[in-house]
Amino acid sequence: MKIQNNIPLTKNIPPTPFKGGVKPEISIIFWIVIFHVVTQWSCIIAQEIKNPIIVGSERMETYFPLLQNKRLGVVANQTSLIVGIHLVDTLISSGFDLVRIFAPEHGFRGEAGAGEEIIDGADKKTGIPVISLYGKNKKPNAEDLQEIDVLLFDIQDVGVRFYTYISTLALVMESCAENNIPLIVLDRPNPHGDYVDGPVLKSGFTSFVGMHPVPIVYGMTIGEYAMMVNGERWLKDSLKCDLTVIPCQNYDHNTRYVLPVPPSPNLPNDIAIQLYPSLCLFEGTIVSVGRGTDMPFQVIGHPDYVIGSFIFVPEDKPGKAMDPPYEGAECLGFSLQSFGQEIEKDRRLHLTWLCDMYHFFNIINKPDFFNSFFDKLAGSDQLRLQILADKTETEIRQSWEDDISVFLVMRKKYLLYPDFK
């Protein structure tokens, strides 16, 4: 595994041969504009922040030399930006030979709702073929990787096990390993990178929302996670991917990072992102988390939750929530928007809402509170059985401690940045 940090500046890169579509002089003009924009942006931010975070994709002087005279594939979505300009547009304008785009859940432009199948097609802006990794196939096949010399991966993760971008990453790594394609991961900070919490996934409960034995919140950037997948030989047949990680600069695991772009349609703001690790478990229950409203993952409720003090009505929202639970019905519950900052301070999962909701529906004799999806989200049947057995949150959390201690030792081997305190 290679970590690229010390590469000659871009101005020393040999000229890229003209491959059609973008003339060399246009590429030079583009670079002058980019340099001016980046310089201005850096100066403005530096006035407010002494050492602004520079994400992997912005370190073009570090990875552009690795792309010279190569045919490129890119795994990207709407978060793949370089100072407001999409990575794909940057590569094309710089004269690189980009032959294929791979799209994760929610699509290349991030316009598809959760679970909505993405089909192959072409990017409307560039005409480049787009291969879906959230449709009939979740893993690139050999044909998909034909004519590709190097694959770039640049997607903003949220650092939660059941958020599917890390599953896409693992399957991309596996395909690259099988087809001898080098993979370059452009690292980005983790908005939950300052703590580790939750039950560790057990064997027998693997799925696309949980592929590896990690806690719900694992406290690693996507680059660090890729290194762990490689190092622990979690790929099929213990394969290893030819992996290069381009680290962020000025980031550590004590850093509070607010995402500049929503990572998916139903995580529209930082409050939803902070609540997501705790509230997503409700997706394995009869309780709504606000899909089909303007407050997804910021409210919880149910039509029969009569003690709820907050009312919301889920509606069909194309590109965000098609046929949401309880569409058109009044759901009574709670707005948890004020707890986003509390969770940030606590740096832990909150189970009280889940336990309290279960107890209410148990009292009114409403069966089937949990559905079959819950154990996949939790990573085993243990959490569900603990709640059914009326275990307290303290008792439940104590049951995670040994597994988390083991994970922290393993995790430490793959950290690229100073750890949280």
PAKOLFI-676248 format. One record per residue (C-alpha): residue in three letters; x, y, z. Coordinates in pm, 1 decimal, decimal comma, padded with zeros to 6 digits. Example, Ala and Ser with C-alpha at 12.3 -4.5 7.8 and 13.67 -1.06 7.14 Angstrom:
BEGIN
{site "ALA"; {01230,0; -00450,0; 00780,0}}
{site "SER"; {01367,0; -00106,0; 00714,0}}
end
This chain:
BEGIN
{site "MET"; {00000,0; 00000,0; 00000,0}}
{site "LYS"; {00135,9; 00338,7; -00096,2}}
{site "ILE"; {00068,6; 00671,7; 00068,7}}
{site "GLN"; {00150,9; 00960,1; -00162,1}}
{site "ASN"; {00274,8; 01272,6; 00013,2}}
{site "ASN"; {00598,4; 01390,7; -00140,6}}
{site "ILE"; {00564,9; 01429,3; -00516,5}}
{site "PRO"; {00716,7; 01707,6; -00731,3}}
{site "LEU"; {00489,6; 02004,3; -00795,4}}
{site "THR"; {00248,0; 01995,5; -01085,0}}
{site "LYS"; {00448,1; 02250,9; -01281,7}}
{site "ASN"; {00717,6; 01984,8; -01324,1}}
{site "ILE"; {00474,8; 01728,1; -01470,0}}
{site "PRO"; {00550,7; 01635,8; -01831,4}}
{site "PRO"; {00286,7; 01766,0; -02072,7}}
{site "THR"; {-00007,3; 01531,4; -02121,6}}
{site "PRO"; {-00039,5; 01411,1; -02483,4}}
{site "PHE"; {-00344,5; 01545,8; -02661,5}}
{site "LYS"; {-00603,1; 01266,5; -02677,1}}
{site "GLY"; {-00882,0; 01454,0; -02848,7}}
{site "GLY"; {-01159,0; 01677,1; -02716,9}}
{site "VAL"; {-00935,3; 01904,7; -02509,5}}
{site "LYS"; {-00653,6; 02095,9; -02674,0}}
{site "PRO"; {-00326,8; 02133,9; -02481,5}}
{site "GLU"; {-00356,5; 02512,8; -02475,7}}
{site "ILE"; {-00702,2; 02482,8; -02318,0}}
{site "SER"; {-00550,4; 02259,7; -02052,6}}
{site "ILE"; {-00287,4; 02524,6; -01977,0}}
{site "ILE"; {-00552,2; 02797,0; -01952,3}}
{site "PHE"; {-00757,0; 02572,4; -01725,9}}
{site "TRP"; {-00460,8; 02526,5; -01493,7}}
{site "ILE"; {-00400,6; 02900,0; -01473,9}}
{site "VAL"; {-00766,1; 02950,3; -01375,8}}
{site "ILE"; {-00755,7; 02662,8; -01126,3}}
{site "PHE"; {-00436,6; 02795,1; -00968,9}}
{site "HIS"; {-00595,2; 03138,0; -00931,0}}
{site "VAL"; {-00916,7; 02995,3; -00781,2}}
{site "VAL"; {-00733,5; 02763,7; -00542,1}}
{site "THR"; {-00499,0; 03042,6; -00432,5}}
{site "GLN"; {-00785,0; 03282,9; -00366,9}}
{site "TRP"; {-00987,2; 03016,6; -00187,5}}
{site "SER"; {-00691,6; 02916,3; 00028,5}}
{site "CYS"; {-00618,8; 03275,2; 00126,3}}
{site "ILE"; {-00982,0; 03346,1; 00220,8}}
{site "ILE"; {-01013,3; 03034,3; 00433,7}}
{site "ALA"; {-00671,3; 03085,6; 00590,1}}
{site "GLN"; {-00791,6; 03416,7; 00729,1}}
{site "GLU"; {-01058,8; 03231,4; 00926,9}}
{site "ILE"; {-00882,4; 02900,6; 00989,2}}
{site "LYS"; {-00512,9; 02885,7; 01055,4}}
{site "ASN"; {-00462,9; 02548,3; 00887,8}}
{site "PRO"; {-00756,5; 02465,8; 00658,2}}
{site "ILE"; {-00815,8; 02101,9; 00576,4}}
{site "ILE"; {-00702,7; 02008,6; 00226,8}}
{site "VAL"; {-00879,0; 01694,1; 00107,5}}
{site "GLY"; {-00705,2; 01432,7; -00105,4}}
{site "SER"; {-00866,1; 01538,4; -00433,9}}
{site "GLU"; {-00736,0; 01893,4; -00388,9}}
{site "ARG"; {-00376,2; 01769,1; -00370,6}}
{site "MET"; {-00350,3; 01749,0; -00747,3}}
{site "GLU"; {00026,1; 01796,1; -00745,2}}
{site "THR"; {00045,8; 01468,5; -00553,5}}
{site "TYR"; {-00161,8; 01232,8; -00765,5}}
{site "PHE"; {-00172,2; 01389,7; -01113,8}}
{site "PRO"; {00178,0; 01255,4; -01189,6}}
{site "LEU"; {00042,1; 00904,7; -01126,1}}
{site "LEU"; {-00218,7; 00953,7; -01398,5}}
{site "GLN"; {00004,9; 01063,2; -01683,5}}
{site "ASN"; {-00051,5; 00867,8; -02006,6}}
{site "LYS"; {-00305,0; 00643,1; -01830,2}}
{site "ARG"; {-00660,3; 00552,8; -01922,5}}
{site "LEU"; {-00868,6; 00639,1; -01618,1}}
{site "GLY"; {-01180,6; 00515,8; -01448,2}}
{site "VAL"; {-01342,1; 00711,4; -01165,6}}
{site "VAL"; {-01572,6; 00604,9; -00880,6}}
{site "ALA"; {-01743,2; 00929,6; -00790,2}}
{site "ASN"; {-02062,6; 01113,5; -00702,5}}
{site "GLN"; {-02180,2; 01467,3; -00628,5}}
{site "THR"; {-01934,3; 01499,0; -00337,5}}
{site "SER"; {-01628,7; 01450,2; -00561,3}}
{site "LEU"; {-01536,2; 01816,7; -00578,3}}
{site "ILE"; {-01213,0; 02010,4; -00607,1}}
{site "VAL"; {-01286,5; 02357,1; -00470,0}}
{site "GLY"; {-01635,6; 02347,7; -00616,0}}
{site "ILE"; {-01537,3; 02185,4; -00947,1}}
{site "HIS"; {-01620,5; 01819,6; -01002,2}}
{site "LEU"; {-01328,7; 01578,2; -01017,1}}
{site "VAL"; {-01453,1; 01444,3; -01352,6}}
{site "ASP"; {-01463,8; 01794,2; -01502,9}}
{site "THR"; {-01119,3; 01866,5; -01363,8}}
{site "LEU"; {-00968,0; 01552,5; -01513,0}}
{site "ILE"; {-01122,9; 01616,2; -01853,8}}
{site "SER"; {-01021,8; 01982,0; -01859,3}}
{site "SER"; {-00668,7; 01879,3; -01765,1}}
{site "GLY"; {-00644,9; 01656,3; -02072,8}}
{site "PHE"; {-00661,9; 01319,0; -01903,2}}
{site "ASP"; {-00813,2; 01020,7; -02081,5}}
{site "LEU"; {-01120,5; 00942,0; -01870,0}}
{site "VAL"; {-01295,4; 00640,9; -02020,6}}
{site "ARG"; {-01551,6; 00535,6; -01759,3}}
{site "ILE"; {-01738,6; 00656,9; -01450,4}}
{site "PHE"; {-01868,9; 00424,8; -01177,3}}
{site "ALA"; {-02166,6; 00538,9; -00970,3}}
{site "PRO"; {-02252,1; 00423,1; -00613,0}}
{site "GLU"; {-02590,7; 00427,3; -00438,6}}
{site "HIS"; {-02782,1; 00750,1; -00518,3}}
{site "GLY"; {-02607,7; 00778,1; -00856,5}}
{site "PHE"; {-02325,6; 00978,9; -01007,3}}
{site "ARG"; {-02499,5; 01312,0; -00954,2}}
{site "GLY"; {-02654,4; 01201,4; -00620,9}}
{site "GLU"; {-03012,6; 01239,0; -00739,3}}
{site "ALA"; {-03155,4; 00891,7; -00658,4}}
{site "GLY"; {-03327,1; 00800,6; -00334,8}}
{site "ALA"; {-03213,5; 00535,6; -00087,1}}
{site "GLY"; {-03241,3; 00185,2; -00230,4}}
{site "GLU"; {-03343,8; 00317,2; -00573,6}}
{site "GLU"; {-03185,8; 00110,1; -00848,4}}
{site "ILE"; {-02929,5; 00294,0; -01060,1}}
{site "ILE"; {-02901,8; 00192,8; -01424,5}}
{site "ASP"; {-02606,5; 00216,6; -01661,0}}
{site "GLY"; {-02601,3; 00511,5; -01895,7}}
{site "ALA"; {-02395,1; 00814,0; -01985,8}}
{site "ASP"; {-02320,8; 01134,5; -01801,0}}
{site "LYS"; {-02538,2; 01404,4; -01956,7}}
{site "LYS"; {-02268,4; 01668,9; -01922,2}}
{site "THR"; {-01965,0; 01484,6; -02055,5}}
{site "GLY"; {-02109,6; 01189,0; -02245,2}}
{site "ILE"; {-01877,1; 00951,0; -02060,8}}
{site "PRO"; {-02027,3; 00603,3; -01995,7}}
{site "VAL"; {-02154,0; 00557,8; -01640,2}}
{site "ILE"; {-02156,4; 00208,2; -01487,8}}
{site "SER"; {-02393,4; 00158,2; -01195,8}}
{site "LEU"; {-02260,3; -00004,8; -00880,8}}
{site "TYR"; {-02606,2; -00003,3; -00727,9}}
{site "GLY"; {-02816,4; -00190,1; -00978,6}}
{site "LYS"; {-02789,9; -00535,8; -01126,6}}
{site "ASN"; {-02424,8; -00540,1; -01017,4}}
{site "LYS"; {-02265,0; -00385,5; -00711,0}}
{site "LYS"; {-01914,8; -00482,3; -00816,0}}
{site "PRO"; {-01732,7; -00386,0; -01137,8}}
{site "ASN"; {-01676,0; -00687,0; -01362,0}}
{site "ALA"; {-01379,5; -00753,9; -01587,1}}
{site "GLU"; {-01557,8; -00604,9; -01887,9}}
{site "ASP"; {-01629,7; -00285,1; -01694,6}}
{site "LEU"; {-01258,9; -00244,3; -01623,2}}
{site "GLN"; {-01140,7; -00306,7; -01978,4}}
{site "GLU"; {-00927,7; -00024,3; -02119,5}}
{site "ILE"; {-00872,3; 00118,2; -01768,3}}
{site "ASP"; {-00514,3; 00149,8; -01644,0}}
{site "VAL"; {-00586,4; 00325,1; -01312,3}}
{site "LEU"; {-00905,2; 00363,3; -01107,9}}
{site "LEU"; {-00967,6; 00668,8; -00887,6}}
{site "PHE"; {-01204,9; 00655,4; -00588,8}}
{site "ASP"; {-01329,4; 00988,1; -00451,7}}
{site "ILE"; {-01649,2; 00975,3; -00245,4}}
{site "GLN"; {-01733,6; 01150,8; 00080,7}}
{site "ASP"; {-01818,1; 00888,8; 00343,0}}
{site "VAL"; {-01995,3; 00954,3; 00675,3}}
{site "GLY"; {-01808,1; 00696,4; 00881,5}}
{site "VAL"; {-02100,1; 00467,3; 00967,4}}
{site "ARG"; {-02093,3; 00093,3; 00895,2}}
{site "PHE"; {-02433,6; 00069,2; 00728,3}}
{site "TYR"; {-02370,8; 00365,9; 00497,0}}
{site "THR"; {-02305,9; 00179,2; 00172,8}}
{site "TYR"; {-02015,0; 00373,9; 00026,5}}
{site "ILE"; {-01760,0; 00164,6; 00218,0}}
{site "SER"; {-01922,3; -00152,0; 00084,0}}
{site "THR"; {-01885,7; -00012,4; -00267,6}}
{site "LEU"; {-01522,7; 00067,4; -00186,0}}
{site "ALA"; {-01453,6; -00290,6; -00074,2}}
{site "LEU"; {-01611,3; -00442,2; -00385,7}}
{site "VAL"; {-01418,8; -00200,3; -00608,2}}
{site "MET"; {-01096,7; -00299,8; -00430,9}}
{site "GLU"; {-01179,9; -00664,6; -00483,5}}
{site "SER"; {-01243,0; -00615,9; -00854,1}}
{site "CYS"; {-00922,6; -00414,1; -00892,7}}
{site "ALA"; {-00727,2; -00690,7; -00719,5}}
{site "GLU"; {-00879,4; -00957,0; -00946,3}}
{site "ASN"; {-00804,0; -00758,1; -01260,5}}
{site "ASN"; {-00465,3; -00609,9; -01165,0}}
{site "ILE"; {-00588,9; -00250,5; -01174,2}}
{site "PRO"; {-00421,1; -00001,4; -00935,9}}
{site "LEU"; {-00664,7; 00191,7; -00716,5}}
{site "ILE"; {-00603,7; 00545,2; -00590,3}}
{site "VAL"; {-00826,1; 00657,8; -00301,8}}
{site "LEU"; {-00850,6; 01034,5; -00258,9}}
{site "ASP"; {-00909,7; 01067,0; 00113,2}}
{site "ARG"; {-01167,6; 01287,5; 00282,8}}
{site "PRO"; {-01233,8; 01358,8; 00653,5}}
{site "ASN"; {-01490,8; 01162,9; 00849,5}}
{site "PRO"; {-01767,7; 01367,1; 01020,9}}
{site "HIS"; {-01773,7; 01088,7; 01284,8}}
{site "GLY"; {-01398,1; 01042,5; 01292,0}}
{site "ASP"; {-01359,5; 01152,6; 01653,6}}
{site "TYR"; {-01513,5; 00848,6; 01825,3}}
{site "VAL"; {-01578,7; 00476,1; 01797,8}}
{site "ASP"; {-01901,6; 00320,9; 01924,1}}
{site "GLY"; {-02164,2; 00054,3; 01870,5}}
{site "PRO"; {-02174,3; -00324,0; 01840,3}}
{site "VAL"; {-01918,0; -00491,8; 01616,5}}
{site "LEU"; {-02063,0; -00687,3; 01323,5}}
{site "LYS"; {-02057,3; -01064,5; 01376,0}}
{site "SER"; {-02000,7; -01336,5; 01118,7}}
{site "GLY"; {-02323,1; -01460,7; 00970,0}}
{site "PHE"; {-02472,9; -01111,2; 00953,5}}
{site "THR"; {-02279,8; -00967,5; 00660,2}}
{site "SER"; {-02470,8; -00778,3; 00391,8}}
{site "PHE"; {-02430,0; -00471,1; 00173,3}}
{site "VAL"; {-02509,5; -00258,6; 00481,6}}
{site "GLY"; {-02237,1; -00432,0; 00681,1}}
{site "MET"; {-01952,4; -00625,7; 00524,9}}
{site "HIS"; {-01678,3; -00622,6; 00787,9}}
{site "PRO"; {-01631,3; -00679,0; 01163,5}}
{site "VAL"; {-01630,5; -00313,1; 01265,4}}
{site "PRO"; {-01848,4; -00109,5; 01506,9}}
{site "ILE"; {-02135,6; 00102,8; 01377,9}}
{site "VAL"; {-01913,4; 00409,9; 01416,7}}
{site "TYR"; {-01555,0; 00312,3; 01336,0}}
{site "GLY"; {-01372,3; 00646,4; 01350,5}}
{site "MET"; {-01168,0; 00617,2; 01030,6}}
{site "THR"; {-01148,2; 00807,5; 00705,3}}
{site "ILE"; {-01235,5; 00616,8; 00390,9}}
{site "GLY"; {-00864,9; 00600,8; 00302,0}}
{site "GLU"; {-00780,3; 00449,1; 00639,4}}
{site "TYR"; {-01070,3; 00207,9; 00599,5}}
{site "ALA"; {-00937,6; 00097,3; 00260,4}}
{site "MET"; {-00600,1; 00029,6; 00419,9}}
{site "MET"; {-00768,1; -00182,1; 00688,9}}
{site "VAL"; {-00965,1; -00384,0; 00432,4}}
{site "ASN"; {-00639,1; -00453,6; 00250,0}}
{site "GLY"; {-00426,9; -00514,6; 00556,8}}
{site "GLU"; {-00672,9; -00747,9; 00726,7}}
{site "ARG"; {-00723,2; -00944,6; 00403,0}}
{site "TRP"; {-01099,4; -00893,5; 00405,2}}
{site "LEU"; {-01123,3; -00917,1; 00027,3}}
{site "LYS"; {-01241,2; -01243,2; -00127,7}}
{site "ASP"; {-00974,9; -01515,7; -00126,4}}
{site "SER"; {-00756,8; -01285,5; 00088,7}}
{site "LEU"; {-00665,3; -01079,8; -00216,0}}
{site "LYS"; {-00473,9; -00754,1; -00182,2}}
{site "CYS"; {-00544,1; -00448,5; -00392,4}}
{site "ASP"; {-00265,3; -00233,6; -00539,7}}
{site "LEU"; {-00374,9; 00059,6; -00325,3}}
{site "THR"; {-00251,4; 00417,7; -00303,1}}
{site "VAL"; {-00409,4; 00664,1; -00058,7}}
{site "ILE"; {-00374,4; 01038,9; -00106,1}}
{site "PRO"; {-00412,0; 01171,0; 00250,5}}
{site "CYS"; {-00575,2; 01493,3; 00361,2}}
{site "GLN"; {-00358,7; 01769,1; 00501,6}}
{site "ASN"; {-00419,4; 01946,8; 00833,5}}
{site "TYR"; {-00666,7; 01684,5; 00952,7}}
{site "ASP"; {-00666,2; 01469,6; 01265,2}}
{site "HIS"; {-00926,8; 01265,1; 01448,2}}
{site "ASN"; {-00997,2; 01545,6; 01693,2}}
{site "THR"; {-01103,2; 01772,4; 01408,7}}
{site "ARG"; {-01471,1; 01861,2; 01379,7}}
{site "TYR"; {-01556,7; 01841,4; 01009,7}}
{site "VAL"; {-01882,1; 01966,8; 00856,9}}
{site "LEU"; {-01942,2; 01827,1; 00509,4}}
{site "PRO"; {-01956,0; 02094,8; 00237,5}}
{site "VAL"; {-02196,4; 01888,5; 00021,0}}
{site "PRO"; {-02480,1; 01658,2; 00134,8}}
{site "PRO"; {-02345,4; 01303,4; 00092,5}}
{site "SER"; {-02689,0; 01163,7; -00003,5}}
{site "PRO"; {-03045,1; 01295,7; -00050,1}}
{site "ASN"; {-03164,7; 01201,4; 00298,9}}
{site "LEU"; {-02866,8; 01343,2; 00485,9}}
{site "PRO"; {-02926,5; 01706,4; 00387,3}}
{site "ASN"; {-02740,5; 01878,9; 00670,5}}
{site "ASP"; {-02498,7; 01831,8; 00957,5}}
{site "ILE"; {-02776,2; 01767,8; 01210,8}}
{site "ALA"; {-02900,3; 01467,6; 01011,0}}
{site "ILE"; {-02543,7; 01340,9; 00972,1}}
{site "GLN"; {-02481,2; 01362,3; 01345,9}}
{site "LEU"; {-02808,5; 01182,3; 01427,4}}
{site "TYR"; {-02773,2; 00921,5; 01153,4}}
{site "PRO"; {-02573,8; 00653,5; 01346,2}}
{site "SER"; {-02842,0; 00644,5; 01615,7}}
{site "LEU"; {-03154,3; 00695,1; 01405,1}}
{site "CYS"; {-03075,4; 00460,6; 01117,1}}
{site "LEU"; {-03140,7; 00167,2; 01350,1}}
{site "PHE"; {-03508,2; 00272,9; 01340,4}}
{site "GLU"; {-03512,7; 00170,6; 00973,4}}
{site "GLY"; {-03523,5; -00184,4; 01106,4}}
{site "THR"; {-03842,4; -00107,0; 01301,0}}
{site "ILE"; {-04195,5; 00021,9; 01244,7}}
{site "VAL"; {-04086,0; 00378,3; 01333,0}}
{site "SER"; {-04040,9; 00645,7; 01065,0}}
{site "VAL"; {-03722,7; 00853,8; 01061,9}}
{site "GLY"; {-03881,1; 01125,8; 00853,8}}
{site "ARG"; {-03818,5; 00997,6; 00503,5}}
{site "GLY"; {-04056,4; 01188,3; 00278,3}}
{site "THR"; {-04027,3; 01507,9; 00484,8}}
{site "ASP"; {-03786,7; 01802,0; 00486,9}}
{site "MET"; {-03633,9; 01660,7; 00806,8}}
{site "PRO"; {-03509,2; 01308,3; 00725,8}}
{site "PHE"; {-03304,0; 01155,7; 01007,3}}
{site "GLN"; {-03400,6; 01445,4; 01230,3}}
{site "VAL"; {-03743,7; 01325,4; 01348,3}}
{site "ILE"; {-03895,9; 00995,9; 01462,4}}
{site "GLY"; {-04260,2; 00901,7; 01480,6}}
{site "HIS"; {-04546,9; 00664,6; 01406,0}}
{site "PRO"; {-04922,3; 00710,9; 01350,3}}
{site "ASP"; {-04997,1; 00519,4; 01673,9}}
{site "TYR"; {-04740,1; 00691,2; 01894,3}}
{site "VAL"; {-05006,4; 00892,6; 02076,0}}
{site "ILE"; {-04771,5; 01047,8; 02334,0}}
{site "GLY"; {-04562,0; 01216,2; 02067,6}}
{site "SER"; {-04555,3; 01595,5; 02078,2}}
{site "PHE"; {-04440,7; 01653,4; 01718,0}}
{site "ILE"; {-04642,2; 01580,5; 01402,4}}
{site "PHE"; {-04510,6; 01517,2; 01051,5}}
{site "VAL"; {-04666,6; 01374,9; 00736,4}}
{site "PRO"; {-04439,8; 01179,0; 00497,5}}
{site "GLU"; {-04495,4; 01250,4; 00127,8}}
{site "ASP"; {-04359,5; 01117,1; -00196,8}}
{site "LYS"; {-04040,7; 01308,9; -00282,2}}
{site "PRO"; {-03885,7; 01208,2; -00616,3}}
{site "GLY"; {-03512,2; 01162,3; -00586,2}}
{site "LYS"; {-03533,7; 01151,0; -00207,6}}
{site "ALA"; {-03810,8; 00921,8; -00087,3}}
{site "MET"; {-04036,5; 00722,5; -00315,6}}
{site "ASP"; {-04330,0; 00561,4; -00131,7}}
{site "PRO"; {-04198,9; 00649,2; 00216,8}}
{site "PRO"; {-04337,6; 00466,5; 00521,4}}
{site "TYR"; {-04677,5; 00603,5; 00630,9}}
{site "GLU"; {-04709,2; 00820,2; 00322,4}}
{site "GLY"; {-04993,5; 01069,3; 00373,3}}
{site "ALA"; {-05048,9; 00971,8; 00737,0}}
{site "GLU"; {-04991,5; 01188,1; 01042,9}}
{site "CYS"; {-04696,2; 01055,2; 01240,5}}
{site "LEU"; {-04666,3; 01157,0; 01603,0}}
{site "GLY"; {-04326,6; 01161,6; 01762,6}}
{site "PHE"; {-04037,1; 01392,8; 01830,4}}
{site "SER"; {-03813,0; 01636,2; 01652,2}}
{site "LEU"; {-03455,2; 01556,3; 01751,7}}
{site "GLN"; {-03290,6; 01843,1; 01566,1}}
{site "SER"; {-03173,4; 02003,0; 01889,2}}
{site "PHE"; {-02985,3; 01683,5; 01980,9}}
{site "GLY"; {-02744,0; 01701,2; 01686,4}}
{site "GLN"; {-02497,7; 01913,6; 01879,7}}
{site "GLU"; {-02549,8; 01705,3; 02194,7}}
{site "ILE"; {-02444,4; 01390,8; 02009,5}}
{site "GLU"; {-02141,2; 01574,8; 01879,4}}
{site "LYS"; {-02042,8; 01654,4; 02237,7}}
{site "ASP"; {-02125,1; 01308,4; 02373,5}}
{site "ARG"; {-01944,6; 01126,1; 02088,9}}
{site "ARG"; {-02159,5; 00814,6; 02126,4}}
{site "LEU"; {-02468,2; 00640,7; 01995,9}}
{site "HIS"; {-02796,6; 00719,8; 02169,8}}
{site "LEU"; {-03016,9; 00417,1; 02233,6}}
{site "THR"; {-03270,2; 00574,2; 02469,1}}
{site "TRP"; {-03505,6; 00674,4; 02185,1}}
{site "LEU"; {-03500,1; 00321,0; 02043,1}}
{site "CYS"; {-03557,7; 00153,1; 02379,7}}
{site "ASP"; {-03836,5; 00396,1; 02477,2}}
{site "MET"; {-04018,0; 00350,2; 02146,0}}
{site "TYR"; {-04000,9; -00027,1; 02179,6}}
{site "HIS"; {-04138,9; -00015,7; 02535,5}}
{site "PHE"; {-04431,7; 00202,8; 02430,4}}
{site "PHE"; {-04537,5; -00027,2; 02148,0}}
{site "ASN"; {-04486,7; -00330,2; 02369,4}}
{site "ILE"; {-04721,6; -00180,2; 02628,3}}
{site "ILE"; {-04997,0; -00122,8; 02371,4}}
{site "ASN"; {-04944,8; -00478,6; 02243,8}}
{site "LYS"; {-04837,1; -00380,0; 01894,5}}
{site "PRO"; {-04636,6; -00676,8; 01762,4}}
{site "ASP"; {-04350,4; -00688,6; 01515,4}}
{site "PHE"; {-04172,4; -00371,8; 01628,9}}
{site "PHE"; {-03853,8; -00504,5; 01469,5}}
{site "ASN"; {-03827,2; -00626,3; 01111,1}}
{site "SER"; {-03569,6; -00852,5; 00947,2}}
{site "PHE"; {-03354,7; -00553,5; 00847,3}}
{site "PHE"; {-03275,2; -00459,7; 01206,7}}
{site "ASP"; {-03020,8; -00736,3; 01270,9}}
{site "LYS"; {-02835,0; -00644,4; 00951,1}}
{site "LEU"; {-02811,0; -00283,2; 01063,5}}
{site "ALA"; {-02707,3; -00377,3; 01417,9}}
{site "GLY"; {-02457,4; -00635,0; 01291,1}}
{site "SER"; {-02603,2; -00927,3; 01487,6}}
{site "ASP"; {-02919,3; -01029,2; 01672,9}}
{site "GLN"; {-02768,3; -00933,7; 02008,6}}
{site "LEU"; {-02895,6; -00574,9; 02027,1}}
{site "ARG"; {-03250,5; -00676,0; 01935,3}}
{site "LEU"; {-03250,0; -00954,4; 02195,2}}
{site "GLN"; {-03112,2; -00716,9; 02458,5}}
{site "ILE"; {-03392,2; -00467,0; 02396,0}}
{site "LEU"; {-03652,0; -00745,2; 02401,8}}
{site "ALA"; {-03504,2; -00858,5; 02735,6}}
{site "ASP"; {-03545,4; -00506,4; 02876,5}}
{site "LYS"; {-03172,6; -00445,9; 02919,3}}
{site "THR"; {-03077,4; -00089,9; 03011,0}}
{site "GLU"; {-02871,7; 00126,3; 02778,2}}
{site "THR"; {-02581,1; 00100,8; 03023,1}}
{site "GLU"; {-02597,3; -00278,7; 03021,4}}
{site "ILE"; {-02614,8; -00285,1; 02642,0}}
{site "ARG"; {-02318,4; -00052,7; 02605,8}}
{site "GLN"; {-02112,4; -00263,2; 02847,1}}
{site "SER"; {-02165,2; -00563,4; 02621,3}}
{site "TRP"; {-01977,3; -00382,3; 02339,5}}
{site "GLU"; {-01669,6; -00289,2; 02538,7}}
{site "ASP"; {-01451,0; -00596,2; 02480,1}}
{site "ASP"; {-01516,9; -00605,4; 02106,5}}
{site "ILE"; {-01449,4; -00232,5; 02072,4}}
{site "SER"; {-01122,1; -00268,2; 02262,7}}
{site "VAL"; {-01007,3; -00536,4; 02019,2}}
{site "PHE"; {-01115,6; -00323,3; 01723,1}}
{site "LEU"; {-00929,4; -00016,1; 01851,3}}
{site "VAL"; {-00603,4; -00212,3; 01857,5}}
{site "MET"; {-00657,1; -00325,0; 01498,2}}
{site "ARG"; {-00771,3; 00019,9; 01385,8}}
{site "LYS"; {-00458,0; 00186,8; 01520,0}}
{site "LYS"; {-00240,5; 00004,3; 01265,4}}
{site "TYR"; {-00407,8; 00185,2; 00976,3}}
{site "LEU"; {-00444,3; 00542,8; 01099,9}}
{site "LEU"; {-00295,1; 00811,5; 00876,1}}
{site "TYR"; {-00373,8; 01096,5; 01114,7}}
{site "PRO"; {-00328,0; 01167,3; 01488,3}}
{site "ASP"; {-00597,4; 00985,8; 01684,1}}
{site "PHE"; {-00872,4; 01140,0; 01895,5}}
{site "LYS"; {-00812,2; 01192,0; 02264,1}}
end
